[in-house]
Amino acid sequence: MENNKNSNTLCQKRQKMTLKGYYKNLPEPTYPKKDFVNTIAERCNVTIATANNWVKYGIKPSNPEHVRILSEITGISPEYLWD
Protein backbone atom coordinates (compact mmCIF):
# COMPACT_ATOMS: atom_id res chain seq x y z
CA MET A 1 0.00 0.00 0.00
CA GLU A 2 2.96 2.32 0.46
CA ASN A 3 3.36 2.59 -3.33
CA ASN A 4 -0.20 3.94 -3.73
CA LYS A 5 0.54 6.76 -1.33
CA ASN A 6 3.76 7.65 -3.13
CA SER A 7 2.18 7.49 -6.58
CA ASN A 8 0.28 10.69 -5.74
CA THR A 9 3.51 12.55 -4.96
CA LEU A 10 5.77 14.43 -7.34
CA CYS A 11 9.26 13.05 -6.96
CA GLN A 12 11.02 16.32 -7.65
CA LYS A 13 8.94 18.64 -5.45
CA ARG A 14 7.50 16.09 -3.04
CA GLN A 15 4.08 17.74 -3.29
CA LYS A 16 0.76 15.99 -3.64
CA MET A 17 -0.62 16.14 -7.15
CA THR A 18 -4.31 16.03 -8.02
CA LEU A 19 -5.74 15.09 -11.38
CA LYS A 20 -6.80 18.72 -11.89
CA GLY A 21 -3.33 19.90 -10.94
CA TYR A 22 -1.73 17.43 -13.32
CA TYR A 23 -3.96 18.66 -16.14
CA LYS A 24 -3.20 22.31 -15.42
CA ASN A 25 0.54 21.58 -15.47
CA LEU A 26 0.48 20.03 -18.94
CA PRO A 27 2.08 22.29 -21.58
CA GLU A 28 -0.26 24.46 -23.60
CA PRO A 29 -0.95 23.05 -27.06
CA THR A 30 0.11 25.07 -30.04
CA TYR A 31 -1.97 25.67 -33.11
CA PRO A 32 0.24 27.64 -35.50
CA LYS A 33 -2.38 28.05 -38.23
CA LYS A 34 -5.11 29.11 -35.82
CA ASP A 35 -2.69 31.45 -34.02
CA PHE A 36 -1.68 32.96 -37.38
CA VAL A 37 -5.29 33.69 -38.37
CA ASN A 38 -6.03 35.09 -34.89
CA THR A 39 -2.99 37.37 -35.16
CA ILE A 40 -4.16 38.66 -38.53
CA ALA A 41 -7.68 39.28 -37.22
CA GLU A 42 -6.37 41.10 -34.17
CA ARG A 43 -3.78 43.22 -35.97
CA CYS A 44 -6.18 44.20 -38.77
CA ASN A 45 -9.13 44.64 -36.42
CA VAL A 46 -11.32 42.29 -38.48
CA THR A 47 -13.26 39.15 -37.67
CA ILE A 48 -11.67 35.73 -37.72
CA ALA A 49 -14.02 34.88 -40.60
CA THR A 50 -12.59 37.77 -42.63
CA ALA A 51 -9.01 36.74 -41.85
CA ASN A 52 -9.87 33.16 -42.85
CA ASN A 53 -11.26 34.43 -46.17
CA TRP A 54 -7.98 36.16 -46.91
CA VAL A 55 -5.80 33.22 -45.91
CA LYS A 56 -7.80 30.17 -46.93
CA TYR A 57 -9.68 31.47 -49.95
CA GLY A 58 -7.21 33.98 -51.35
CA ILE A 59 -9.53 36.96 -51.09
CA LYS A 60 -7.53 40.19 -51.20
CA PRO A 61 -8.44 42.85 -48.65
CA SER A 62 -9.70 46.10 -50.14
CA ASN A 63 -7.97 48.16 -47.43
CA PRO A 64 -4.31 48.83 -48.36
CA GLU A 65 -3.43 49.04 -44.65
CA HIS A 66 -4.54 45.42 -44.22
CA VAL A 67 -2.32 44.40 -47.12
CA ARG A 68 0.60 46.22 -45.49
CA ILE A 69 -0.04 44.46 -42.17
CA LEU A 70 -0.25 41.06 -43.86
CA SER A 71 3.03 41.76 -45.61
CA GLU A 72 4.61 42.80 -42.32
CA ILE A 73 3.37 39.68 -40.49
CA THR A 74 4.48 37.24 -43.19
CA GLY A 75 7.55 38.97 -44.59
CA ILE A 76 6.09 38.49 -48.08
CA SER A 77 6.13 41.48 -50.41
CA PRO A 78 2.58 42.80 -51.02
CA GLU A 79 2.75 42.09 -54.77
CA TYR A 80 3.36 38.39 -54.05
CA LEU A 81 0.72 37.81 -51.38
CA TRP A 82 -1.89 36.82 -54.02
CA ASP A 83 -1.59 35.16 -57.41
A tleap script that builds the chain and sets N, CA, C and O, in Angstrom:
source leaprc.protein.ff14SB
mol = sequence {
  NMET GLU ASN ASN LYS ASN SER ASN THR LEU
  CYS GLN LYS ARG GLN LYS MET THR LEU LYS
  GLY TYR TYR LYS ASN LEU PRO GLU PRO THR
  TYR PRO LYS LYS ASP PHE VAL ASN THR ILE
  ALA GLU ARG CYS ASN VAL THR ILE ALA THR
  ALA ASN ASN TRP VAL LYS TYR GLY ILE LYS
  PRO SER ASN PRO GLU HIE VAL ARG ILE LEU
  SER GLU ILE THR GLY ILE SER PRO GLU TYR
  LEU TRP CASP
}
set mol.1.N position { 0.806 -1.192 0.000 }
set mol.1.CA position { 0.000 0.000 0.000 }
set mol.1.C position { 0.856 1.266 0.000 }
set mol.1.O position { 0.383 2.333 -0.390 }
set mol.2.N position { 2.073 1.158 0.421 }
set mol.2.CA position { 2.963 2.317 0.465 }
set mol.2.C position { 3.154 2.920 -0.924 }
set mol.2.O position { 3.278 4.138 -1.051 }
set mol.3.N position { 3.181 2.091 -1.964 }
set mol.3.CA position { 3.355 2.587 -3.325 }
set mol.3.C position { 2.184 3.461 -3.763 }
set mol.3.O position { 2.393 4.449 -4.468 }
set mol.4.N position { 0.957 3.126 -3.366 }
set mol.4.CA position { -0.201 3.937 -3.735 }
set mol.4.C position { -0.089 5.342 -3.169 }
set mol.4.O position { -0.436 6.312 -3.843 }
set mol.5.N position { 0.386 5.457 -1.956 }
set mol.5.CA position { 0.536 6.759 -1.328 }
set mol.5.C position { 1.593 7.572 -2.073 }
set mol.5.O position { 1.404 8.767 -2.300 }
set mol.6.N position { 2.678 6.951 -2.446 }
set mol.6.CA position { 3.760 7.648 -3.129 }
set mol.6.C position { 3.433 7.966 -4.581 }
set mol.6.O position { 4.027 8.877 -5.159 }
set mol.7.N position { 2.502 7.236 -5.180 }
set mol.7.CA position { 2.181 7.494 -6.584 }
set mol.7.C position { 1.463 8.828 -6.753 }
set mol.7.O position { 1.369 9.331 -7.873 }
set mol.8.N position { 0.962 9.405 -5.686 }
set mol.8.CA position { 0.283 10.686 -5.738 }
set mol.8.C position { 1.224 11.828 -5.348 }
set mol.8.O position { 0.775 12.929 -5.028 }
set mol.9.N position { 2.524 11.559 -5.376 }
set mol.9.CA position { 3.509 12.549 -4.964 }
set mol.9.C position { 4.458 12.816 -6.117 }
set mol.9.O position { 4.909 11.886 -6.786 }
set mol.10.N position { 4.761 14.083 -6.350 }
set mol.10.CA position { 5.766 14.426 -7.341 }
set mol.10.C position { 7.132 14.151 -6.742 }
set mol.10.O position { 7.440 14.605 -5.640 }
set mol.11.N position { 7.944 13.410 -7.469 }
set mol.11.CA position { 9.256 13.046 -6.959 }
set mol.11.C position { 10.149 14.260 -6.776 }
set mol.11.O position { 10.864 14.357 -5.779 }
set mol.12.N position { 10.118 15.178 -7.713 }
set mol.12.CA position { 11.015 16.322 -7.655 }
set mol.12.C position { 10.639 17.288 -6.538 }
set mol.12.O position { 11.517 17.736 -5.801 }
set mol.13.N position { 9.369 17.619 -6.394 }
set mol.13.CA position { 8.943 18.635 -5.450 }
set mol.13.C position { 8.384 18.048 -4.162 }
set mol.13.O position { 8.240 18.755 -3.164 }
set mol.14.N position { 8.078 16.786 -4.181 }
set mol.14.CA position { 7.500 16.092 -3.036 }
set mol.14.C position { 6.191 16.749 -2.592 }
set mol.14.O position { 5.922 16.882 -1.399 }
set mol.15.N position { 5.382 17.158 -3.578 }
set mol.15.CA position { 4.077 17.736 -3.292 }
set mol.15.C position { 3.007 16.794 -3.817 }
set mol.15.O position { 3.219 16.070 -4.789 }
set mol.16.N position { 1.869 16.814 -3.166 }
set mol.16.CA position { 0.761 15.987 -3.641 }
set mol.16.C position { 0.216 16.581 -4.934 }
set mol.16.O position { 0.104 17.798 -5.076 }
set mol.17.N position { -0.117 15.709 -5.862 }
set mol.17.CA position { -0.624 16.143 -7.152 }
set mol.17.C position { -2.029 15.600 -7.335 }
set mol.17.O position { -2.267 14.407 -7.147 }
set mol.18.N position { -2.953 16.463 -7.697 }
set mol.18.CA position { -4.308 16.030 -8.019 }
set mol.18.C position { -4.429 15.868 -9.524 }
set mol.18.O position { -3.561 16.308 -10.277 }
set mol.19.N position { -5.489 15.246 -9.949 }
set mol.19.CA position { -5.742 15.094 -11.384 }
set mol.19.C position { -5.879 16.467 -12.034 }
set mol.19.O position { -5.330 16.710 -13.108 }
set mol.20.N position { -6.617 17.365 -11.376 }
set mol.20.CA position { -6.801 18.719 -11.890 }
set mol.20.C position { -5.462 19.450 -11.966 }
set mol.20.O position { -5.186 20.146 -12.943 }
set mol.21.N position { -4.645 19.295 -10.950 }
set mol.21.CA position { -3.325 19.905 -10.938 }
set mol.21.C position { -2.443 19.359 -12.043 }
set mol.21.O position { -1.724 20.109 -12.703 }
set mol.22.N position { -2.499 18.057 -12.241 }
set mol.22.CA position { -1.731 17.426 -13.316 }
set mol.22.C position { -2.131 18.017 -14.665 }
set mol.22.O position { -1.281 18.369 -15.482 }
set mol.23.N position { -3.442 18.118 -14.881 }
set mol.23.CA position { -3.963 18.656 -16.143 }
set mol.23.C position { -3.504 20.094 -16.352 }
set mol.23.O position { -3.070 20.459 -17.445 }
set mol.24.N position { -3.601 20.909 -15.305 }
set mol.24.CA position { -3.198 22.313 -15.416 }
set mol.24.C position { -1.708 22.469 -15.682 }
set mol.24.O position { -1.294 23.474 -16.259 }
set mol.25.N position { -0.897 21.510 -15.281 }
set mol.25.CA position { 0.542 21.578 -15.474 }
set mol.25.C position { 1.016 21.050 -16.828 }
set mol.25.O position { 2.197 21.155 -17.158 }
set mol.26.N position { 0.103 20.487 -17.604 }
set mol.26.CA position { 0.481 20.035 -18.941 }
set mol.26.C position { 0.803 21.253 -19.795 }
set mol.26.O position { 0.191 22.305 -19.613 }
set mol.27.N position { 1.756 21.136 -20.730 }
set mol.27.CA position { 2.084 22.286 -21.584 }
set mol.27.C position { 0.907 22.678 -22.459 }
set mol.27.O position { 0.115 21.832 -22.874 }
set mol.28.N position { 0.805 23.960 -22.730 }
set mol.28.CA position { -0.258 24.463 -23.595 }
set mol.28.C position { -0.039 23.938 -25.016 }
set mol.28.O position { 1.090 23.935 -25.507 }
set mol.29.N position { -1.104 23.499 -25.672 }
set mol.29.CA position { -0.952 23.047 -27.059 }
set mol.29.C position { -0.722 24.250 -27.972 }
set mol.29.O position { -1.111 25.373 -27.651 }
set mol.30.N position { -0.101 24.004 -29.078 }
set mol.30.CA position { 0.106 25.075 -30.041 }
set mol.30.C position { -0.658 24.755 -31.317 }
set mol.30.O position { -0.724 23.609 -31.763 }
set mol.31.N position { -1.216 25.780 -31.872 }
set mol.31.CA position { -1.969 25.667 -33.112 }
set mol.31.C position { -1.474 26.776 -34.040 }
set mol.31.O position { -2.112 27.824 -34.136 }
set mol.32.N position { -0.365 26.564 -34.712 }
set mol.32.CA position { 0.239 27.642 -35.503 }
set mol.32.C position { -0.701 28.278 -36.528 }
set mol.32.O position { -0.695 29.498 -36.690 }
set mol.33.N position { -1.494 27.487 -37.208 }
set mol.33.CA position { -2.384 28.048 -38.226 }
set mol.33.C position { -3.484 28.896 -37.581 }
set mol.33.O position { -3.784 29.997 -38.041 }
set mol.34.N position { -4.065 28.374 -36.531 }
set mol.34.CA position { -5.108 29.112 -35.815 }
set mol.34.C position { -4.530 30.385 -35.208 }
set mol.34.O position { -5.147 31.447 -35.286 }
set mol.35.N position { -3.350 30.281 -34.605 }
set mol.35.CA position { -2.695 31.450 -34.018 }
set mol.35.C position { -2.394 32.496 -35.085 }
set mol.35.O position { -2.536 33.694 -34.838 }
set mol.36.N position { -1.983 32.053 -36.263 }
set mol.36.CA position { -1.683 32.956 -37.379 }
set mol.36.C position { -2.930 33.739 -37.788 }
set mol.36.O position { -2.880 34.961 -37.931 }
set mol.37.N position { -4.036 33.040 -37.973 }
set mol.37.CA position { -5.295 33.691 -38.369 }
set mol.37.C position { -5.757 34.641 -37.260 }
set mol.37.O position { -6.215 35.746 -37.547 }
set mol.38.N position { -5.641 34.223 -36.010 }
set mol.38.CA position { -6.028 35.085 -34.891 }
set mol.38.C position { -5.171 36.348 -34.845 }
set mol.38.O position { -5.679 37.431 -34.554 }
set mol.39.N position { -3.880 36.217 -35.130 }
set mol.39.CA position { -2.989 37.367 -35.156 }
set mol.39.C position { -3.403 38.343 -36.252 }
set mol.39.O position { -3.438 39.555 -36.037 }
set mol.40.N position { -3.714 37.810 -37.413 }
set mol.40.CA position { -4.164 38.660 -38.527 }
set mol.40.C position { -5.437 39.398 -38.134 }
set mol.40.O position { -5.539 40.612 -38.310 }
set mol.41.N position { -6.398 38.668 -37.604 }
set mol.41.CA position { -7.676 39.281 -37.223 }
set mol.41.C position { -7.463 40.385 -36.188 }
set mol.41.O position { -8.058 41.459 -36.280 }
set mol.42.N position { -6.623 40.113 -35.222 }
set mol.42.CA position { -6.371 41.098 -34.172 }
set mol.42.C position { -5.642 42.325 -34.708 }
set mol.42.O position { -6.040 43.458 -34.438 }
set mol.43.N position { -4.585 42.098 -35.460 }
set mol.43.CA position { -3.778 43.220 -35.972 }
set mol.43.C position { -4.554 44.082 -36.969 }
set mol.43.O position { -4.370 45.298 -37.011 }
set mol.44.N position { -5.417 43.461 -37.766 }
set mol.44.CA position { -6.179 44.198 -38.772 }
set mol.44.C position { -7.531 44.673 -38.252 }
set mol.44.O position { -8.260 45.383 -38.945 }
set mol.45.N position { -7.853 44.278 -37.037 }
set mol.45.CA position { -9.130 44.639 -36.424 }
set mol.45.C position { -10.315 44.184 -37.290 }
set mol.45.O position { -11.243 44.945 -37.567 }
set mol.46.N position { -10.242 42.913 -37.703 }
set mol.46.CA position { -11.318 42.293 -38.481 }
set mol.46.C position { -11.736 41.003 -37.775 }
set mol.46.O position { -11.092 40.568 -36.821 }
set mol.47.N position { -12.810 40.407 -38.253 }
set mol.47.CA position { -13.260 39.154 -37.667 }
set mol.47.C position { -12.353 38.004 -38.101 }
set mol.47.O position { -11.612 38.109 -39.079 }
set mol.48.N position { -12.428 36.927 -37.363 }
set mol.48.CA position { -11.672 35.726 -37.723 }
set mol.48.C position { -12.170 35.190 -39.072 }
set mol.48.O position { -11.389 34.663 -39.864 }
set mol.49.N position { -13.467 35.330 -39.319 }
set mol.49.CA position { -14.025 34.884 -40.603 }
set mol.49.C position { -13.394 35.660 -41.762 }
set mol.49.O position { -13.081 35.080 -42.802 }
set mol.50.N position { -13.211 36.960 -41.583 }
set mol.50.CA position { -12.589 37.774 -42.629 }
set mol.50.C position { -11.144 37.357 -42.841 }
set mol.50.O position { -10.701 37.198 -43.979 }
set mol.51.N position { -10.404 37.178 -41.746 }
set mol.51.CA position { -9.006 36.743 -41.852 }
set mol.51.C position { -8.919 35.380 -42.530 }
set mol.51.O position { -8.026 35.148 -43.345 }
set mol.52.N position { -9.838 34.481 -42.200 }
set mol.52.CA position { -9.872 33.165 -42.855 }
set mol.52.C position { -10.115 33.310 -44.351 }
set mol.52.O position { -9.503 32.599 -45.148 }
set mol.53.N position { -10.994 34.215 -44.740 }
set mol.53.CA position { -11.257 34.428 -46.167 }
set mol.53.C position { -9.993 34.855 -46.896 }
set mol.53.O position { -9.730 34.396 -48.008 }
set mol.54.N position { -9.220 35.720 -46.287 }
set mol.54.CA position { -7.977 36.163 -46.906 }
set mol.54.C position { -6.984 35.026 -47.043 }
set mol.54.O position { -6.366 34.842 -48.091 }
set mol.55.N position { -6.840 34.262 -45.962 }
set mol.55.CA position { -5.798 33.223 -45.907 }
set mol.55.C position { -6.212 31.959 -46.662 }
set mol.55.O position { -5.456 31.451 -47.490 }
set mol.56.N position { -7.390 31.465 -46.379 }
set mol.56.CA position { -7.800 30.173 -46.927 }
set mol.56.C position { -8.351 30.267 -48.344 }
set mol.56.O position { -8.188 29.338 -49.135 }
set mol.57.N position { -9.002 31.383 -48.669 }
set mol.57.CA position { -9.685 31.469 -49.953 }
set mol.57.C position { -9.041 32.467 -50.907 }
set mol.57.O position { -9.526 32.664 -52.021 }
set mol.58.N position { -7.953 33.095 -50.477 }
set mol.58.CA position { -7.208 33.980 -51.354 }
set mol.58.C position { -7.906 35.278 -51.694 }
set mol.58.O position { -7.601 35.904 -52.709 }
set mol.59.N position { -8.846 35.692 -50.848 }
set mol.59.CA position { -9.530 36.957 -51.086 }
set mol.59.C position { -8.612 38.093 -50.630 }
set mol.59.O position { -8.098 38.081 -49.512 }
set mol.60.N position { -8.420 39.066 -51.511 }
set mol.60.CA position { -7.528 40.186 -51.202 }
set mol.60.C position { -8.309 41.275 -50.468 }
set mol.60.O position { -9.394 41.662 -50.901 }
set mol.61.N position { -7.759 41.767 -49.361 }
set mol.61.CA position { -8.440 42.854 -48.649 }
set mol.61.C position { -8.504 44.115 -49.507 }
set mol.61.O position { -7.580 44.394 -50.271 }
set mol.62.N position { -9.571 44.863 -49.385 }
set mol.62.CA position { -9.700 46.105 -50.142 }
set mol.62.C position { -8.951 47.253 -49.462 }
set mol.62.O position { -8.629 48.251 -50.107 }
set mol.63.N position { -8.678 47.117 -48.186 }
set mol.63.CA position { -7.973 48.155 -47.434 }
set mol.63.C position { -6.457 47.977 -47.594 }
set mol.63.O position { -5.921 46.945 -47.190 }
set mol.64.N position { -5.762 48.950 -48.171 }
set mol.64.CA position { -4.308 48.834 -48.360 }
set mol.64.C position { -3.533 48.659 -47.044 }
set mol.64.O position { -2.463 48.051 -47.023 }
set mol.65.N position { -4.080 49.192 -45.964 }
set mol.65.CA position { -3.429 49.036 -44.654 }
set mol.65.C position { -3.420 47.574 -44.231 }
set mol.65.O position { -2.451 47.110 -43.631 }
set mol.66.N position { -4.476 46.851 -44.535 }
set mol.66.CA position { -4.536 45.419 -44.221 }
set mol.66.C position { -3.487 44.656 -45.031 }
set mol.66.O position { -2.838 43.745 -44.517 }
set mol.67.N position { -3.331 45.028 -46.274 }
set mol.67.CA position { -2.317 44.397 -47.125 }
set mol.67.C position { -0.936 44.650 -46.540 }
set mol.67.O position { -0.104 43.745 -46.489 }
set mol.68.N position { -0.692 45.884 -46.096 }
set mol.68.CA position { 0.601 46.222 -45.487 }
set mol.68.C position { 0.851 45.387 -44.229 }
set mol.68.O position { 1.954 44.880 -44.026 }
set mol.69.N position { -0.164 45.247 -43.397 }
set mol.69.CA position { -0.036 44.465 -42.169 }
set mol.69.C position { 0.239 42.994 -42.495 }
set mol.69.O position { 1.095 42.372 -41.865 }
set mol.70.N position { -0.471 42.443 -43.462 }
set mol.70.CA position { -0.252 41.056 -43.858 }
set mol.70.C position { 1.177 40.857 -44.360 }
set mol.70.O position { 1.816 39.849 -44.059 }
set mol.71.N position { 1.664 41.817 -45.117 }
set mol.71.CA position { 3.032 41.760 -45.612 }
set mol.71.C position { 4.027 41.814 -44.449 }
set mol.71.O position { 5.020 41.086 -44.429 }
set mol.72.N position { 3.744 42.676 -43.495 }
set mol.72.CA position { 4.609 42.801 -42.315 }
set mol.72.C position { 4.634 41.505 -41.502 }
set mol.72.O position { 5.699 41.058 -41.078 }
set mol.73.N position { 3.475 40.910 -41.288 }
set mol.73.CA position { 3.374 39.679 -40.489 }
set mol.73.C position { 4.112 38.527 -41.164 }
set mol.73.O position { 4.824 37.768 -40.507 }
set mol.74.N position { 3.941 38.402 -42.474 }
set mol.74.CA position { 4.483 37.241 -43.191 }
set mol.74.C position { 5.889 37.442 -43.732 }
set mol.74.O position { 6.623 36.477 -43.944 }
set mol.75.N position { 6.265 38.701 -43.957 }
set mol.75.CA position { 7.554 38.966 -44.593 }
set mol.75.C position { 7.494 38.801 -46.104 }
set mol.75.O position { 8.524 38.817 -46.778 }
set mol.76.N position { 6.286 38.640 -46.635 }
set mol.76.CA position { 6.092 38.490 -48.082 }
set mol.76.C position { 5.748 39.857 -48.655 }
set mol.76.O position { 4.908 40.576 -48.114 }
set mol.77.N position { 6.396 40.202 -49.741 }
set mol.77.CA position { 6.127 41.478 -50.409 }
set mol.77.C position { 4.664 41.531 -50.844 }
set mol.77.O position { 4.127 40.529 -51.316 }
set mol.78.N position { 4.010 42.687 -50.694 }
set mol.78.CA position { 2.582 42.797 -51.024 }
set mol.78.C position { 2.218 42.294 -52.424 }
set mol.78.O position { 1.157 41.698 -52.610 }
set mol.79.N position { 3.086 42.529 -53.401 }
set mol.79.CA position { 2.747 42.088 -54.768 }
set mol.79.C position { 2.750 40.572 -54.931 }
set mol.79.O position { 2.238 40.056 -55.925 }
set mol.80.N position { 3.318 39.858 -53.972 }
set mol.80.CA position { 3.362 38.393 -54.054 }
set mol.80.C position { 2.404 37.682 -53.107 }
set mol.80.O position { 2.365 36.452 -53.074 }
set mol.81.N position { 1.631 38.445 -52.335 }
set mol.81.CA position { 0.715 37.813 -51.385 }
set mol.81.C position { -0.407 37.037 -52.074 }
set mol.81.O position { -0.896 36.042 -51.538 }
set mol.82.N position { -0.814 37.492 -53.264 }
set mol.82.CA position { -1.888 36.818 -54.017 }
set mol.82.C position { -1.409 36.545 -55.421 }
set mol.82.O position { -0.541 37.249 -55.938 }
set mol.83.N position { -1.968 35.530 -56.038 }
set mol.83.CA position { -1.588 35.158 -57.408 }
set mol.83.C position { -1.971 36.224 -58.390 }
set mol.83.O position { -1.727 36.077 -59.587 }
savepdb mol mol.pdb
quit
